[in-house]
């Protein structure tokens, strides 16, 4: 596939913003090698082999020097920096040349490694643009890889996920998608469905002869298989979303329950202010902690209580907002300042089907350790039949049982994972396309059961095929593509 974008040669900084030891500028397009050569003092890049690296200088040649050196065959081993005019020299560089089609974009490409100064990068880009390139748009290199058929749309999106990965689990999932994980799964299903659609189309060509090429029983069996696989992929999204974005964990309880102390114990640093004065935490404090390769976003909230203090009221309201969006609640209470009715009332207020609640009986250091007492028994009897909770005895002050909390949090992630498939859905667009595909498959099944005409059945099959094809980009539109690639960084 090609489009008008591929007629231009584009350039951009590929490394992170700021000062570094080395920076890289990449160029891609039909004239990338020619443009790079115009501002490179060294070996003739138009004559070198693909996938080779060459030493030299980036220069801003004047018209006079360009004309003088136009036919000069320069050997990189005999470069003399003193021959370059001071006002022409920009930087000493290494230039890598990659020739189509074995490149990231499937186009001729050049990468310039320069000393990592933002000013040098700006000067090199100016010279490249002056010689015929243009500055790349966000995600344009990856978009070209997609448009040129080197990767599909799901793989393109996985590149953005890989760049943004902040933990081991998200890196592995993104890498699996880059290798074609979900695309391969969908392609196999779509291929089988396409075969049946072809037979059905053949029936329509011989409509007057009343023949049946597409076995409805076999089609139903295939639809059941596709439905099962789609359900499995859809269910994996909850796990995939947790891996990609981290799990939001709200630490809640009454004022002085030990919430800030627990956050500090989990992070092993004094992140939150701890005081005996009730209501110290007025705003939410958020920190990320990686446990067994997964990210958990801990939120220390204001103590939950009725208050006349206007600022504290705002803190309590924010705490309730965070509770509404959290996937896990760590609810702290203690036998010295809590009643069973109080704890039960709080939990009943916030419990919901998709929320895991971990009850933390705090301050066990004050009574010589943890043992289940009447308070815990009443709480268990009231709550455990309805919600899958657990109670852990802890001392936030002494960091006792912190590892038990981390283990329980890890179990949450493990329980989400579907062991049936190695493919994990992490992308909201894929999730919506899978749900639409499932709806389309169910419509096909209903059409067969109703013994409706082959024409309508063929229409529903084509609709199912299009929904499946949206994931890999076989069916998409410019608006969707623009939205996807605009979220990439410039230079990728």
N, C-alpha and C positions, 0 to 999 in steps of 0.2 A: 504494500500500500504506500502511496505517496500523496502529498498535498502541496499547496503553495509554499508552506513553511520551509520545505526542503530545498527550495530554490536559493535561499539565502545561506550564507556562511555565518555562523553565530559564534560568539565568544563570551566567556564569563569566568569569574574567579570560582574555583571549585573547592577551596579550603575555607575554613571558618574565618569570620571577621576578626580583625585585630592583628597585633604583631606576633610573629612566630619565626622559627628558624627558617622554615621553607614554606613557600606558598605555591599553589599550582593554578595556572590559567589553562582552560581547555578551549579548543576550537573544533568545530565540526561543520562539515559541508563540503560541497564539491571543490571549492577553491581554498580549503583550509591550509593545505601544504604550500600552495602558491603564495598565499597571503603571509604565512609565517616566514617564508623565505625572503620576502621583501624587507623584513626588518630584522633578519638574522645574519650575523657575521660569523661564518663558520662553514661547515660542509654544506654543499648544495642539497637541500632537503628534497628537492624534486627528483633527485637521482638516487636517493638512499633506499635500502630495503625496508619493508614494513616491519613494525615492532622492533625498531632500533632506537638507541638514545645517542644524542650528539651534543658535544660541548661547544660553547661559543658565547656570543654576546648579542643582546637585543639592542639595536641602535635605531635612532630616528634619523634616517638618511636625508640629507638635503638633496634638492633636485640635481645639483652639480655633481655630488659624490655618487648619486644613484646612476647617472648617465655614465660616469667614469668607470664604475665597477660592474656595469650591466653584463658584460661578456666575460667577467673574471671568474675563473674556476678556482675557488678557495679550498685549500686543504686544511682541515681542522688542526692538524699536527703542527702547522707553521703559522698559526694565528699570532699576531703581535698586537697586543692591546695599545701599544704606543702609536700604531698606525691609525687608530680611530680617534677622530676629533673629540675633545672633551665634551663639547656641547651636543654631540651625537650619541654618546654612550649612555645607556639606561641601566643595564645590569649584566652581570656574568650569569649565564644560565645553562641548564641542561634541557634539551628539547627532544621529546619522544614523538616518533612518527608512527601512525597506525593507518594502514590502507584498507579501504572497504573490500569485502564486506565483514571482515573479522574484527569489528570494533563494537563498542557499546551501542552506538547509534546506527551501525551498519553503513556509515558514511566514512569518507576520509576524515581522520581526526589528528589533532596535534595537542600535546600537553607541554606547557612551558613551566619548568620548575625554577623559581626565582628566589632571591633572598626575601624573607617574609615581611617586607615593609608595605603597609597600605599605600604609601606614596608611589613606590615602585610599581605596585599592581595597577594603580590608576594610570601611570605613564605608559605601561605596556598595553593596557586596554585602549588608550587613546591612539597609540600607533597602529594597533590592529584595525580599529575602526577607520582610521585615516586611509588604510590600505585596502579597504573593501569589506571588512566584516561588520556585523552589527551586534549590539549587546543582546544576549539571550534573555528571554522571558523566563519567569519561574517555571521550573519543570520541563523546559523545552527540550533538553537533551534526552530525558526519559521519554517524552512524548514522541520524539523522532524514532527512538528505539521501538516504540509501539507501532507508530505509523508505518515503519519500514518492515514490520513483521518479525522483528527479532524477539520480542516478548509480547505476551498478551496483557490485557488490562489489569487482571488480577495480579500478575507478576509486577507490573509497573507500580501498583499501589503498595505491594509488599516492600519495594525499595524504599519508599517513604517511611514505612513502618520500621524497617531495619535501621535506617538512619536515626529514627526517633527512639529506638529501643533503649530502655534504661535499666534493664535487668536481664538475667540469663534466660529466663523463661520466654520473655517477649522476643529476644534475639533468635531463639530456636524456632519459635512459631513463624516469625517473619522469614527466616531463612528457608523453612520448609515451603512456604508459599512462593518464595522466589524460585525455588526448584520446580514449581508447577504443582504443588500439593492440591489445592482445591480445583485448579484448572483441569488436572488429570482426572480427578473424580468426576467432575461434571462432563468432561469430554467423552468419557466412556458411556455414561448414561445417555447423553445427547446423541451419540453415534448410533446406539441401539434404537432409540426412539425415531431417529431420522430414517432408519431402514424400514420401519413399519409405516412411516408417513409416505415413503416412496411407493410401497406396495398399495397403500390406500389411494394415492394419486393415480396409480395404474388402474385401479378399479374404476375411477371416475372416467378414464379414457375409454373404458369398455362398458360404460353404464348401460347401454342398450342390451348387452348380452347377459346381464344378471350374473356376473361371475364375482367370486370373492377371493382376492389374493392375500389379504391381510387377515390372518387367523385371529379372531377376537379373543379366544381363550388365551392364546400366547401373549396377546397384547395386554390383557388384564394382568397376567403374571408379571410382565415387564413393568407395568404401571405400579403394581404392589412393591416390586423391588425398588423402583425409583422413589416411591413415597417413603419407604423405610429409610433409604439413604438420605433423602432430603430432611426428614425428621431428625435424623442423627446429626446432620450438619447444623440444623437450626438450633438444636439443643446445646451444641458445643459453643454457641455464641456467648452464653453467660460466662463460661470458663474463659473463652478467648478475650472477652471484654475485661475480665479481671486481670488476665495476664498482660494485656496491652496497656490498660489505663491504671492498673493498680486497684486495690480494694479499699474502699473508704471505711474507716473504723472510727466511730464516735465514742469517746470516753465520757460517760455521763454519770450523774449522781447528785446528791445534795451538796451544798457548800461544805467544804472541809471534809469531803469523803475521801480525799487523797488522789484526786484525778491528776493534778499537775505533778504530784510526786510520782505517780505511776508512769506518766509520760517521760519524765526524766530518767526513771529506772529502765524503761524500754530502750530509750535512746542512748543511755549510759553517758549523759551529759546534762548540765543544768540549763535546760532549754526554757522551762517555764518557772515563773516566780512562785515560790512556796511560802505560805504564811499561815499562822494560826488564826488570822483575821478572816472571818467568813466573807465570801464574795470578792476575793482578790482577783480572780479571773473574770474580766468584764467582756472580753472579746474572744473569738476562737483562735487557737494556735494550731497550726498545721505543720507536720513534719512527715517525711517519707522514711520508712525503714524496710530494708530488704531482708526477708526471711526465707531461707532455702531457695533463693533465686527468684522469689516473687515480691512485688512491691505492695506495701500496705501504707495507706495514707492516714496517719493517726491525727485525730482532731480533738484537742483538749477544749472542752466547752465550759461555759459559765455554769455554776451550781444551779440546779433546778429548784426554785422555791418562789413563793409569793413575796414580792418586795415593793416597797414604795419608792425606792431609788430609781430614778428615770434611766440612768446609764445602765444600771444592772438589769433593768427590764429589757433594754435593747439586747444585752448579752444573753439573757434567757431566751428571747425570741430567736436570736441567731442560732443558739444551741438547738432549738426545736427544728429549725430549718435543716441543720446538718443531720439531725436524727432522721428526718424524712428522706434524705438522699443516701444515707449510709447503708451499707450491706451488712455490717456487723456492729453491734453495740456491746461495749464493755461497761456494764453497770456496776458501780462500786457502792457498797453499803457496809455497815458494821453493826455489831450487836449493841454498841454503846449509844448509838444515836439514830437507830432505825427500828421500825416495827415491821412485822411481816405484812400487815395490811398496807403500810406505806409503800414497801417495795413492790407488792403485787399490783397496787394501783398504778404506779409508774409504768410497770412493764405492760399492763393491760392497755394503757393509753397509747403506747408506741408499737406494740407488736403487730406484725404483718407477715404474710406468707413468705415473702422473699427476704426476710430479715433474720439473721442469726443473732441470738442474744447470749452473751457469756456473762454470767453473774459472778462477781468477784467479792467474796466475803473478806473485806480488808481488815487490817490492824490485828492480825492473829498473833503478832509479837506481844500484844498486851495481855494475852491469856495463856501464854506458853505453847502456842501451836494451834493447828486447825483440827477441829473435830466437829462432825455434824451435830448441831444442837437443835433445840426446839424451833428457833427462828428459821433455820434452813429447811427443816422438815415441813413446816407450814408453807414456805415458799414453793418447795418442790411439789407438794400435794396440790397446790392451787394452780401452778403454771405448767408443769411438765406434761400433763395430758394433752395440752393444746399447742405448745411450742417445743421445738427441739433445742432446749437450752442445756446448759451445764453449769455447775457451781464449782469454782476453784477458790480455795482458801489462800490468801496472799498477805504479805506485808509489803506494801508499796515502799514504806520507809526503808526497809532493809533489803529491798529487791528480791524478796523471797518468793519463789514460785513464778518468777517472770518467765523462765524457760517453759513452764507448763502452759502459760498463756500463748507463747509463740507456737508451741506444738499444736494447740487447739486451733489457732489461726491457720496453720499449715493444713490441718485436716479439712478446713473449709474449702480451700483451693482444690485439694485432692478429691474431695467429694463431688466437686463440680465437673471434673474431667470425665468424659465418656471414653472408656477404654476400648470401645469397639473400633474406633477409627483414629489414625494418627493425624488426620486433617482437622485443624481447629479454625473456626470462623472468628475473625477479629474485626472485620470491617462492617460498618453499619450498612453500607450500600449492598454488600454481598448478602447480608442478613435479610434485607428487604426483598432483594431479587429471589432469594431462596423461598421466602414465604409466598411471593407471587407465583413462583414456579409450582409450589405445592398446591396452591389454589387452582392453578391451570390444570395440573394433573388430576385433581379431584373432579374438575369439570369434565375432563375426558372420560373418566370412569363413569360419571353420571350419564354422559351421552351414550356410552356403550350399553349401560343398563337399561336405558329408555328406548334402545333400538332405533335411535333417530338416524336420519339419512347419512350416508357416507360423506356428503358435502359438508355438513355441519361438524361431523367428527373430524374431518381433515382440517377444518378451520380451527377447532380447539387444539388439535395436535400442533399446528403451526404456531399457535399462541404459546403453547408450552415450550416449544423449541426456542422461540424468541426470548422468553423469560430466562431460560437456562443460558442462552447465548449472551445475555446482558452481563453476566459475571466475567466472562473472558473478553468481552468487548466485540464479539462477533455482531451483536446488534446494539448499537448505541447512537448517540447524537452529539453534535458539537457542544451543546450546552453542558451535557454531562461531562464530556472530556475537559472542557474549560474549567469546570468546577473542581475536577479531580486534580489536574496538573497545576492549577493556581495555588494549591496548598503545598507544593514542593518548594524547596529552597532554590534560589537562583544558582545555576552552576550544576544542577542535577536533573 
